[in-house]
C-alpha cells in the first residue's frame, strides 16, 4: 500500500470512531517527514462542546505537544474531507508542508473547492495539496452518517 493510502486508511479509521460517537465522521492523521505518525484524531465538536474541535485542529494541537513546537514544517496532514477555512488557516499557521485529503467539500472546502487559502499569494507559504485519495471511501462514510440521521 502506498504511503498516502496507508495514512488515509488510518484517517478513515478515525472517521469511524467519530461516527461511533455521533460526530460528523471526519478523521485526520499527521505524519512527520520520515513518515512517523505524530497524531491521529477525529471530529469532537459535539462531545467537547467546542466549535473548533475539528479533526485537523485536534491533530495539530496534539502534534505540537509531542514535537514541543508549533512549527510543523515537513509534516503532512491526511484528512478524509477537504479542510474548511478555519482548518486551512491552521495549516498555514502551523507551517504544515503538505495536505492530502480524500473528499472535496463543495460547501466549505478551503484548500481547492471553494477557496484556495493555502495558495493565496499574500500568505507567503506554499502547501503542497493532493486530493482524491480514497475519495469513494471518504464519501461513503459521510453518506452512511447522514443517511442514519435523516
N, CA and C of each residue as an Amber inpcrd file, in Angstrom:
protein
   450
   0.8470000  -1.1830000   0.0000000   0.0000000   0.0000000   0.0000000
   0.8910000   1.2440000   0.0000000   0.6600000   2.1480000  -0.9340000
   1.4550000   3.3740000  -0.9960000   1.2080000   4.2080000   0.2590000
   2.1980000   4.9850000   0.6780000   2.0680000   5.7330000   1.9320000
   0.8130000   6.6050000   2.0220000   0.4450000   7.3180000   0.9520000
  -0.7450000   8.1650000   1.0380000  -1.9850000   7.3450000   1.3670000
  -2.0830000   6.1580000   0.7990000  -3.2440000   5.3050000   1.0570000
  -3.1900000   4.7210000   2.4650000  -2.0120000   4.3820000   2.9070000
  -1.8370000   3.8470000   4.2640000  -2.3160000   4.8580000   5.3050000
  -1.8730000   6.0970000   5.1670000  -2.2460000   7.1100000   6.1570000
  -3.7010000   7.5390000   6.0140000  -4.2210000   7.5470000   4.7800000
  -5.6360000   7.8800000   4.6080000  -6.5100000   6.7790000   5.2040000
  -6.0720000   5.5260000   5.1030000  -6.8100000   4.4330000   5.7440000
  -6.8620000   4.6480000   7.2570000  -5.7790000   5.1360000   7.8360000
  -5.7740000   5.4600000   9.2710000  -6.7560000   6.5920000   9.5670000
  -6.7870000   7.5930000   8.6990000  -7.7200000   8.7080000   8.8830000
  -9.1610000   8.2120000   8.7950000  -9.4190000   7.2670000   7.9050000
 -10.7630000   6.6850000   7.8120000 -11.1280000   5.9130000   9.0760000
 -10.1600000   5.2390000   9.6860000 -10.4160000   4.5690000  10.9690000
 -10.8260000   5.5950000  12.0230000 -10.1700000   6.7420000  12.0160000
 -10.5410000   7.8140000  12.9470000 -11.9440000   8.3390000  12.6450000
 -12.2790000   8.4410000  11.3650000 -13.6270000   8.8880000  10.9880000
 -14.6790000   7.9120000  11.5080000 -14.3720000   6.6240000  11.4570000
 -15.2920000   5.6170000  12.0100000 -15.4780000   5.8230000  13.5120000
 -14.4010000   6.1580000  14.2150000 -14.5100000   6.4360000  15.6530000
 -15.4060000   7.6410000  15.9000000 -15.2620000   8.6580000  15.0560000
 -16.1190000   9.8420000  15.1880000 -17.5790000   9.4560000  15.0070000
 -17.8640000   8.6610000  13.9890000 -19.2430000   8.2630000  13.7310000
 -19.8060000   7.4680000  14.9040000 -19.0050000   6.6160000  15.5000000
 -19.4520000   5.8360000  16.6550000 -19.8030000   6.7310000  17.8380000
 -19.2340000   7.9410000  17.8700000 -19.5200000   8.9100000  18.9340000
 -20.5560000   9.9380000  18.4910000 -21.2310000   9.6590000  17.3750000
 -22.2550000  10.5340000  16.8060000 -21.7040000  11.9050000  16.4200000
 -20.4480000  11.9020000  16.0100000 -19.7980000  13.1000000  15.4710000
 -19.7680000  12.9750000  13.9510000 -19.7410000  14.0990000  13.2460000
 -19.5740000  14.0360000  11.7980000 -18.2700000  13.2920000  11.5260000
 -18.3180000  12.2370000  10.7080000 -17.1600000  11.3500000  10.5630000
 -16.0530000  11.9080000   9.6700000 -15.2270000  12.7130000  10.2750000
 -14.0200000  13.2120000   9.6240000 -12.8500000  12.8020000  10.5030000
 -11.8550000  12.1840000   9.8820000 -10.6660000  11.7570000  10.6080000
  -9.4210000  12.3530000  10.0000000  -8.3790000  12.4510000  10.8110000
  -7.1220000  13.0420000  10.3500000  -5.9350000  12.3330000  10.9910000
  -4.8240000  12.3660000  10.2670000  -3.5520000  11.8100000  10.7360000
  -2.4680000  12.7950000  10.3340000  -1.5420000  13.0650000  11.2340000
  -0.4220000  13.9580000  10.9390000   0.8680000  13.1610000  11.0540000
   1.6770000  13.1990000   9.9890000   2.9420000  12.4620000   9.9790000
   4.1010000  13.4230000   9.7390000   5.2590000  13.0700000  10.2810000
   6.4370000  13.9100000  10.0590000   7.1100000  13.5320000   8.7440000
   8.2170000  14.1700000   8.4520000   8.8870000  13.9750000   7.1610000
   9.4660000  12.5770000   6.9810000   9.6100000  11.8250000   8.0780000
  10.1150000  10.4530000   7.9750000   8.9880000   9.4340000   7.8530000
   7.7430000   9.8980000   7.9560000   6.5980000   9.0020000   7.9000000
   6.1220000   8.5350000   9.2580000   6.7150000   9.0580000  10.3160000
   6.2890000   8.6990000  11.6780000   4.9620000   9.3840000  11.9860000
   3.9940000   8.6230000  12.4520000   2.7040000   9.1920000  12.8310000
   2.8770000   9.9560000  14.1350000   2.5890000  11.2510000  14.0800000
   2.6740000  12.0930000  15.2770000   1.3660000  12.0960000  16.0450000
   0.2550000  12.1510000  15.3080000  -1.0380000  12.2090000  15.9800000
  -2.1400000  11.7530000  15.0430000  -3.1880000  11.2230000  15.6580000
  -4.3970000  10.8140000  14.9450000  -5.5750000  11.3960000  15.7070000
  -6.6340000  11.7460000  14.9810000  -7.7960000  12.2860000  15.6680000
  -8.9960000  12.3830000  14.7520000 -10.0910000  12.8300000  15.3360000
 -11.3380000  12.9540000  14.5960000 -12.1570000  14.1030000  15.1760000
 -13.2310000  14.4220000  14.4800000 -14.1160000  15.4730000  14.9660000
 -14.5850000  15.1560000  16.3800000 -14.5780000  16.1700000  17.2260000
 -15.0690000  16.0230000  18.6010000 -15.8700000  17.2520000  19.0250000
 -16.4660000  17.9420000  18.0610000 -17.1940000  19.1740000  18.3770000
 -18.3400000  18.9330000  19.3480000 -19.1110000  17.8870000  19.1120000
 -20.2730000  17.6180000  19.9630000 -19.8450000  17.1760000  21.3590000
 -18.9240000  16.2300000  21.4240000 -18.5400000  15.6920000  22.7300000
 -17.7720000  16.6980000  23.5760000 -17.0050000  17.5820000  22.9440000
 -16.2400000  18.5890000  23.6890000 -16.9630000  19.9350000  23.7920000
 -18.0990000  20.0350000  23.1050000 -18.8440000  21.3100000  23.0780000
 -17.9260000  22.4460000  22.6380000 -17.1950000  22.1840000  21.5460000
 -16.1710000  23.1100000  21.0680000 -16.2530000  23.1920000  19.5490000
 -16.6540000  24.3390000  19.0440000 -16.8020000  24.5290000  17.5980000
 -15.4910000  24.3620000  16.8510000 -14.3680000  24.5110000  17.5340000
 -13.0660000  24.3940000  16.8690000 -12.4880000  22.9810000  16.9120000
 -13.1750000  22.0370000  17.4980000 -12.6320000  20.6850000  17.6770000
 -12.7990000  19.8310000  16.4200000 -12.3900000  20.3820000  15.2840000
 -12.3620000  19.6200000  14.0370000 -11.1850000  18.6510000  14.0910000
 -11.2440000  17.6180000  13.2780000 -10.1880000  16.6000000  13.2560000
  -8.8110000  17.2160000  13.0230000  -8.7320000  18.1490000  12.0670000
  -7.4480000  18.7620000  11.7330000  -6.8710000  19.5300000  12.9180000
  -7.7110000  20.2830000  13.5930000  -7.2640000  21.0770000  14.7460000
  -6.7850000  20.1480000  15.8600000  -7.5200000  19.0770000  16.0750000
  -7.1550000  18.1380000  17.1370000  -5.7620000  17.5430000  16.9000000
  -5.4780000  17.1300000  15.6570000  -4.1670000  16.5110000  15.4090000
  -3.0420000  17.5360000  15.4050000  -3.3250000  18.7510000  14.9680000
  -2.3010000  19.8040000  15.0140000  -1.9440000  20.1210000  16.4630000
  -2.9390000  20.2290000  17.3180000  -2.6850000  20.5060000  18.7420000
  -1.8510000  19.4010000  19.3750000  -2.2360000  18.1620000  19.1200000
  -1.5250000  17.0270000  19.7150000  -0.0910000  16.9350000  19.1920000
   0.0900000  17.1300000  17.8970000   1.4400000  17.0580000  17.3210000
   2.3410000  18.1500000  17.8830000   1.7950000  19.3350000  18.0890000
   2.5820000  20.4140000  18.6820000   3.0850000  20.0480000  20.0670000
   2.2260000  19.3920000  20.8470000   2.6350000  18.9430000  22.1840000
   3.7430000  17.8930000  22.0840000   3.5740000  16.9570000  21.1670000
   4.5580000  15.8810000  21.0040000   5.9000000  16.4270000  20.5310000
   5.8470000  17.3460000  19.5680000   7.0730000  17.9160000  18.9950000
   7.6940000  18.9730000  19.9050000   6.9010000  19.5130000  20.8170000
   7.3940000  20.5980000  21.6530000   7.5770000  21.8770000  20.8580000
   6.8100000  22.0090000  19.7810000   6.9430000  23.1580000  18.8890000
   5.6710000  23.2800000  18.0610000   5.2500000  24.4950000  17.8070000
   4.0690000  24.6830000  16.9620000   4.4260000  24.7000000  15.4870000
   5.7090000  24.8240000  15.1610000   6.1610000  24.7440000  13.7680000
   6.1360000  23.2760000  13.3370000   5.2950000  22.9410000  12.3890000
   5.1930000  21.5610000  11.9200000   5.6830000  21.4380000  10.4780000
   6.7080000  22.2090000  10.1650000   7.3120000  22.1840000   8.8370000
   7.7970000  20.7750000   8.5150000   7.5310000  20.3350000   7.2980000
   7.9230000  18.9960000   6.8740000   6.8520000  17.9550000   7.1250000
   5.8220000  18.3150000   7.8710000   4.7530000  17.3700000   8.1920000
   3.6800000  17.3550000   7.1070000   2.9920000  16.2230000   7.0300000
   1.8710000  16.0440000   6.1100000   0.6270000  15.7180000   6.9110000
  -0.4620000  16.4160000   6.5910000  -1.7600000  16.1540000   7.2020000
  -2.6000000  15.3510000   6.2290000  -3.1310000  14.2340000   6.7020000
  -4.0770000  13.4190000   5.9410000  -5.4390000  13.6120000   6.5810000
  -6.4430000  13.9480000   5.7730000  -7.7780000  14.1850000   6.3060000
  -8.8140000  13.6920000   5.3040000  -9.8820000  13.1150000   5.8140000
 -10.8710000  12.4850000   4.9450000 -11.7110000  13.4850000   4.1600000
 -11.8640000  14.6990000   4.6470000 -12.6600000  15.7330000   3.9840000
 -11.8130000  16.9860000   3.8280000 -11.9310000  17.6430000   2.6880000
 -11.1810000  18.8770000   2.4380000 -11.3540000  19.8590000   3.5990000
 -10.2750000  20.4330000   4.0870000 -10.3550000  21.3550000   5.2180000
 -11.2310000  22.5870000   4.9510000 -11.8960000  23.0260000   6.0160000
 -12.7120000  24.2410000   5.9950000 -11.7860000  25.4630000   6.1290000
 -12.3320000  26.6820000   6.0600000 -11.4760000  27.8700000   6.2020000
 -10.6850000  27.9140000   7.5150000 -11.3190000  27.5540000   8.6250000
 -10.6090000  27.5730000   9.9040000  -9.4210000  26.6080000   9.8790000
  -9.6580000  25.4080000   9.3860000  -8.6040000  24.3980000   9.3720000
  -7.5210000  24.7270000   8.3520000  -7.9050000  25.3020000   7.2180000
  -6.9040000  25.7320000   6.2330000  -6.0100000  26.8030000   6.8440000
  -6.5950000  27.7030000   7.6120000  -5.7980000  28.7110000   8.3090000
  -4.8520000  28.0840000   9.3150000  -5.3190000  27.0580000  10.0070000
  -4.4620000  26.3680000  10.9780000  -3.2890000  25.6740000  10.2840000
  -3.5170000  25.1360000   9.0930000  -2.4220000  24.5210000   8.3270000
  -1.3250000  25.5390000   8.0660000  -1.7350000  26.7360000   7.6950000
  -0.7790000  27.8070000   7.4150000  -0.0560000  28.2230000   8.6860000
  -0.8130000  28.4570000   9.7460000  -0.2110000  28.9160000  10.9980000
   0.7700000  27.8920000  11.5650000   0.4810000  26.6020000  11.3810000
   1.3650000  25.5460000  11.8800000   2.5150000  25.2470000  10.9200000
   2.4950000  25.8860000   9.7600000   3.5430000  25.7120000   8.7460000
   3.6440000  24.2770000   8.2340000   2.4890000  23.6210000   8.1390000
   2.4390000  22.2650000   7.5940000   2.7980000  22.3190000   6.1150000
   3.5920000  21.3730000   5.6610000   4.1230000  21.4010000   4.2950000
   3.1970000  20.8020000   3.2470000   2.3870000  19.8380000   3.6670000
   1.5530000  19.1370000   2.6800000   0.2420000  18.7260000   3.3190000
  -0.8370000  18.7830000   2.5350000  -2.1290000  18.2690000   2.9660000
  -2.6420000  17.3100000   1.9010000  -3.1330000  16.1740000   2.3660000
  -3.7190000  15.1580000   1.4970000  -5.1400000  14.9480000   1.9930000
  -6.1120000  15.1660000   1.1110000  -7.4900000  14.9480000   1.5360000
  -8.2000000  13.9950000   0.5910000  -9.2290000  13.3620000   1.1360000
  -9.9640000  12.3820000   0.3560000 -11.0770000  12.9780000  -0.4730000
 -12.0130000  13.6260000   0.1820000 -13.2320000  14.0980000  -0.4710000
 -13.2610000  15.6160000  -0.5420000 -13.4540000  16.1800000  -1.7330000
 -13.6290000  17.6360000  -1.8270000 -14.9040000  18.0490000  -1.0950000
 -14.9060000  19.2520000  -0.5450000 -16.0770000  19.7810000   0.1560000
 -16.6460000  20.9430000  -0.6500000 -17.7360000  20.6750000  -1.3480000
 -18.3450000  21.6720000  -2.2330000 -19.0210000  22.8040000  -1.4710000
 -19.1870000  22.6590000  -0.1600000 -19.8430000  23.7130000   0.6290000
 -18.8410000  24.6480000   1.2930000 -17.8150000  24.0780000   1.9150000
 -16.8760000  24.9240000   2.6640000 -15.4120000  24.5910000   2.4000000
 -15.1220000  23.8600000   1.3570000 -13.7400000  23.4790000   1.0640000
 -12.8540000  24.6950000   0.8620000 -11.7910000  24.7720000   1.6430000
 -10.9500000  25.9780000   1.6300000  -9.5180000  25.7080000   1.1950000
  -9.2910000  24.5460000   0.5830000  -7.9660000  24.2410000   0.0570000
  -7.9880000  24.3040000  -1.4710000  -9.1240000  23.9350000  -2.0580000
  -9.2550000  23.9920000  -3.5170000 -10.6820000  24.2660000  -3.9880000
 -11.6810000  23.6460000  -3.3780000 -13.0330000  23.6390000  -3.9350000
 -13.7070000  25.0020000  -3.9920000 -13.8090000  25.6880000  -2.8790000
 -14.4620000  26.9980000  -2.8140000 -13.4170000  28.0980000  -2.7040000
 -12.4950000  27.9050000  -1.7940000 -11.4000000  28.8510000  -1.5780000
 -10.0800000  28.1200000  -1.7860000  -9.0190000  28.8870000  -1.9660000
  -7.6690000  28.3250000  -2.0040000  -6.8340000  29.1210000  -1.0070000
  -7.1710000  28.9580000   0.2560000  -6.4870000  29.7220000   1.2980000
  -4.9810000  29.4380000   1.3160000  -4.5440000  28.1800000   1.2710000
  -3.0930000  27.9490000   1.2990000  -2.3560000  28.5220000   0.0890000
  -3.0490000  28.6940000  -1.0210000  -2.4020000  29.2070000  -2.2180000
  -2.4790000  30.7070000  -2.3870000  -3.0550000  31.4000000  -1.4150000
  -3.1850000  32.8510000  -1.5300000  -1.7980000  33.4920000  -1.4840000
  -1.4740000  34.3380000  -2.4690000  -0.1160000  34.8960000  -2.5460000
   0.2820000  35.7600000  -1.3500000  -0.6700000  36.3600000  -0.6740000
  -0.3370000  37.2150000   0.4660000   0.1710000  36.4160000   1.6650000
  -0.0770000  35.1230000   1.6750000   0.2940000  34.3130000   2.8360000
   1.7230000  33.7870000   2.7760000   2.3670000  33.8930000   1.6460000
   3.7870000  33.5390000   1.5030000   4.1170000  32.1390000   2.0000000
   3.2280000  31.2090000   1.7480000   3.5100000  29.8270000   2.1210000
   2.9960000  28.9240000   1.0180000   3.7600000  27.9320000   0.6940000
   3.3730000  27.0030000  -0.3500000   3.1010000  25.6490000   0.2890000
   1.8330000  25.2970000   0.3940000   1.4520000  23.9900000   0.9180000
   1.1170000  23.1000000  -0.2730000   1.8010000  21.9820000  -0.3690000
   1.5020000  21.0190000  -1.4310000   0.1650000  20.3470000  -1.1190000
  -0.6920000  20.2340000  -2.1210000  -2.0230000  19.6570000  -1.9330000
  -2.1810000  18.4440000  -2.8420000  -2.6550000  17.3460000  -2.2640000
  -3.0200000  16.1520000  -3.0220000  -4.4600000  15.8220000  -2.6610000
  -5.3020000  15.6890000  -3.6760000  -6.7300000  15.4540000  -3.4430000
  -7.1640000  14.1160000  -4.0230000  -8.2650000  13.5950000  -3.4880000
  -8.9140000  12.4270000  -4.0650000  -8.3700000  11.0850000  -3.6320000
  -7.5260000  11.0490000  -2.6070000  -7.0070000   9.7710000  -2.1170000
  -8.1280000   9.0620000  -1.3490000  -8.5090000   7.8920000  -1.8170000
  -9.5950000   7.0950000  -1.2270000 -10.8960000   7.9030000  -1.1680000
 -11.1350000   8.6780000  -2.2040000 -12.3140000   9.5560000  -2.2420000
 -13.6190000   8.7850000  -2.0680000 -13.7600000   7.6460000  -2.7210000
 -15.0070000   6.8820000  -2.6150000 -15.2720000   6.4390000  -1.1810000
 -14.2390000   5.9720000  -0.5070000 -14.4020000   5.5300000   0.8830000
 -14.7410000   6.7080000   1.7970000 -14.1200000   7.8460000   1.5500000
 -14.3900000   9.0390000   2.3540000 -15.8160000   9.5390000   2.1290000
 -16.2840000   9.4390000   0.9070000 -17.6600000   9.8300000   0.5850000
 -18.6540000   8.8730000   1.2430000 -18.3530000   7.5900000   1.1630000
 -19.2630000   6.5650000   1.6740000 -19.5190000   6.7070000   3.1730000
 -18.4960000   7.0040000   3.9460000 -18.7080000   7.1160000   5.3950000
 -19.5830000   8.3250000   5.7300000 -19.4090000   9.4100000   5.0200000
 -20.2760000  10.5730000   5.2470000 -21.7140000  10.2660000   4.8520000
 -21.9060000   9.5640000   3.7490000 -23.2590000   9.2040000   3.3120000
 -23.9370000   8.3040000   4.3360000 -23.2010000   7.3260000   4.8660000
 -23.7720000   6.4540000   5.9060000 -24.2070000   7.2570000   7.1180000
 -23.3740000   8.2020000   7.5260000 -23.6750000   9.0170000   8.7040000
 -24.9400000   9.8380000   8.4920000 -25.0070000  10.5520000   7.3830000
 -26.1460000  11.4370000   7.1690000 -27.4210000  10.6740000   6.8320000
 -27.3000000   9.5070000   6.2210000 -28.4810000   8.6780000   5.9660000
 -29.0780000   8.2140000   7.2890000 -28.2280000   7.8620000   8.2220000
 -28.6690000   7.4070000   9.5450000 -29.3810000   8.5310000  10.3050000
 -28.9510000   9.7560000  10.0910000 -29.5110000  10.8970000  10.8290000
 -30.8240000  11.3990000  10.2520000 -31.1160000  11.0210000   9.0090000
 -32.3320000  11.5460000   8.3650000 -33.4780000  10.6010000   8.4510000
